[in-house]
């Protein structure tokens, strides 16, 4: 019965012209990342420490060939007895997205930090002091967590998940490619 359902769905997809590709938009990626990925770091003790939480993620696809840009706006709180402060930090990464067919997920690799800025500007030097540690956390997090997962509980996406072999990055979207 499953084979018949799959064949009928494949026939419908081919008749509508969608059999060779499906797109995931920047908005869909941003929505997934906002809903599914919760990044929060707390390091240190009561006197000295750092807390960081990502508040907003923006995605840009295809601004460079086969590249995805991820900009994250984070709130950082630094505890120390001499100069505690709270600031916002915007980090922008570029990476190559890839599709893992075994778990129907899109991941990032070759992550590179492109830009880092903070607000208020007075804290740029203080942020720079903590940025290697923060970048290590963010890089490790973004390279090990999927940035999008096809929902195999939903019948259309389950079919797409089974058929997708690879992805291609084009301006504004990821194309799921079904043929090899």
C-alpha positions as CSV (number, residue, x, y, z in Angstrom):
1,X,0.0,0.0,0.0
2,X,2.9,2.4,0.8
3,X,4.4,1.8,-2.6
4,X,1.1,2.7,-4.3
5,X,0.8,5.9,-2.2
6,X,4.4,6.8,-3.1
7,X,3.8,6.1,-6.9
8,X,0.6,8.2,-6.9
9,X,2.4,11.0,-5.1
10,X,5.3,10.8,-7.6
11,X,2.9,10.8,-10.5
12,X,1.1,13.9,-9.2
13,X,4.4,15.7,-8.6
14,X,5.6,14.9,-12.1
15,X,2.4,16.1,-13.6
16,X,2.7,19.4,-11.8
17,X,6.3,19.8,-13.0
18,X,7.9,19.6,-9.5
19,X,9.6,16.3,-9.8
20,X,13.1,17.6,-10.3
21,X,13.3,20.2,-7.5
22,X,11.6,21.8,-4.5
23,X,12.7,25.1,-2.9
24,X,13.3,26.1,0.7
25,X,13.2,29.9,1.0
26,X,15.2,32.2,3.3
27,X,12.0,32.9,5.3
28,X,11.4,29.2,5.9
29,X,15.0,28.8,7.1
30,X,14.7,31.8,9.4
31,X,11.5,30.5,10.7
32,X,12.9,27.0,11.4
33,X,16.0,28.5,13.1
34,X,13.9,30.8,15.2
35,X,11.5,28.0,16.3
36,X,13.9,25.1,16.6
37,X,17.3,26.3,17.6
38,X,17.7,27.9,21.0
39,X,21.2,28.9,21.7
40,X,22.1,30.1,25.2
41,X,25.5,30.0,26.9
42,X,26.2,30.7,30.6
43,X,29.8,30.4,31.7
44,X,31.6,31.4,34.9
45,X,30.4,32.0,38.5
46,X,28.6,34.7,40.5
47,X,31.4,37.2,40.2
48,X,32.9,36.6,36.8
49,X,31.0,35.2,33.8
50,X,29.4,35.6,30.5
51,X,25.8,34.9,29.4
52,X,24.8,35.0,25.7
53,X,21.5,34.4,24.0
54,X,20.6,34.6,20.3
55,X,17.6,36.8,19.8
56,X,17.3,37.1,16.0
57,X,18.6,35.2,13.0
58,X,18.6,36.4,9.4
59,X,19.5,34.1,6.5
60,X,20.7,35.1,3.0
61,X,21.1,32.5,0.3
62,X,23.2,32.7,-2.9
63,X,24.9,36.1,-2.3
64,X,28.0,34.2,-3.3
65,X,27.9,30.9,-5.3
66,X,26.8,28.0,-3.1
67,X,27.0,30.1,0.0
68,X,24.6,30.8,2.8
69,X,25.0,33.8,5.1
70,X,23.7,33.6,8.7
71,X,23.5,36.8,10.8
72,X,22.8,36.4,14.5
73,X,21.8,39.2,16.9
74,X,22.9,38.2,20.4
75,X,22.5,39.7,23.8
76,X,25.6,39.4,25.9
77,X,25.8,40.0,29.7
78,X,29.3,40.1,31.2
79,X,29.6,39.8,35.0
80,X,32.7,41.2,36.7
81,X,33.1,43.3,39.8
82,X,34.9,46.2,38.0
83,X,32.8,46.7,34.9
84,X,29.7,44.6,34.4
85,X,27.9,45.3,31.1
86,X,25.2,44.3,28.7
87,X,25.5,44.6,25.0
88,X,24.2,43.4,21.7
89,X,26.5,41.7,19.3
90,X,25.8,41.0,15.6
91,X,27.8,38.2,14.0
92,X,27.6,37.3,10.4
93,X,28.9,33.9,9.2
94,X,29.2,32.4,5.7
95,X,29.0,28.7,5.2
96,X,28.3,26.0,2.6
97,X,25.0,24.2,3.3
98,X,24.8,20.5,2.5
99,X,22.0,17.9,2.7
100,X,22.3,14.8,4.8
101,X,19.9,12.3,3.2
102,X,20.1,9.9,6.1
103,X,18.3,12.3,8.5
104,X,16.6,14.6,5.9
105,X,18.5,17.7,7.2
106,X,20.4,20.7,5.9
107,X,23.7,21.4,7.8
108,X,26.5,24.0,7.4
109,X,30.2,23.4,6.8
110,X,33.2,25.6,6.3
111,X,31.8,28.2,8.6
112,X,33.7,31.5,8.5
113,X,33.1,34.6,10.6
114,X,32.6,37.5,8.2
115,X,31.7,40.4,10.5
116,X,31.2,41.2,14.1
117,X,29.8,44.4,15.6
118,X,28.4,45.5,18.9
119,X,26.0,48.0,20.4
120,X,26.8,50.2,22.3
121,X,29.9,50.9,20.3
122,X,31.8,51.8,23.5
123,X,32.0,48.1,24.3
124,X,33.6,47.0,21.0
125,X,36.9,46.4,22.8
126,X,35.3,44.5,25.6
127,X,33.3,42.4,23.2
128,X,36.5,41.7,21.2
129,X,38.1,40.3,24.4
130,X,35.3,37.8,24.7
131,X,34.7,37.2,21.0
132,X,37.1,34.2,20.5
133,X,35.1,32.2,23.2
134,X,31.8,33.3,21.8
135,X,32.8,32.5,18.3
136,X,34.0,29.0,19.3
137,X,30.5,28.4,20.9
138,X,28.6,29.7,17.9
139,X,30.7,27.9,15.3
140,X,30.5,24.6,17.1
141,X,26.8,25.1,17.6
142,X,26.0,26.1,13.9
143,X,28.2,23.3,12.5
144,X,26.6,20.5,14.5
145,X,22.9,21.5,14.5
146,X,20.7,21.2,11.4
147,X,19.6,24.5,10.0
148,X,16.5,22.9,8.4
149,X,14.9,19.4,8.7
150,X,12.2,18.1,6.4
151,X,9.2,17.0,8.5
152,X,8.6,13.4,7.6
153,X,5.4,13.4,9.6
154,X,3.9,15.6,7.0
155,X,3.1,13.6,3.9
156,X,4.4,16.0,1.2
157,X,7.6,16.7,3.1
158,X,8.1,12.9,3.8
159,X,7.9,12.3,0.0
160,X,10.4,15.1,-0.6
161,X,12.7,13.8,2.1
162,X,12.8,10.3,0.4
163,X,13.4,11.8,-3.0
164,X,16.0,14.5,-2.2
165,X,19.6,13.6,-3.1
166,X,21.4,16.9,-2.7
167,X,20.8,20.7,-2.5
168,X,21.8,23.6,-4.6
169,X,22.1,27.2,-3.4
170,X,20.6,29.9,-5.6
171,X,19.8,33.5,-4.7
172,X,17.0,33.5,-2.2
173,X,16.5,29.8,-1.8
174,X,17.8,26.3,-1.5
175,X,16.8,23.9,-4.2
176,X,16.2,20.3,-3.2
177,X,17.4,18.2,-6.1
178,X,15.8,14.8,-6.6
179,X,17.9,13.3,-9.4
180,X,21.7,12.6,-9.2
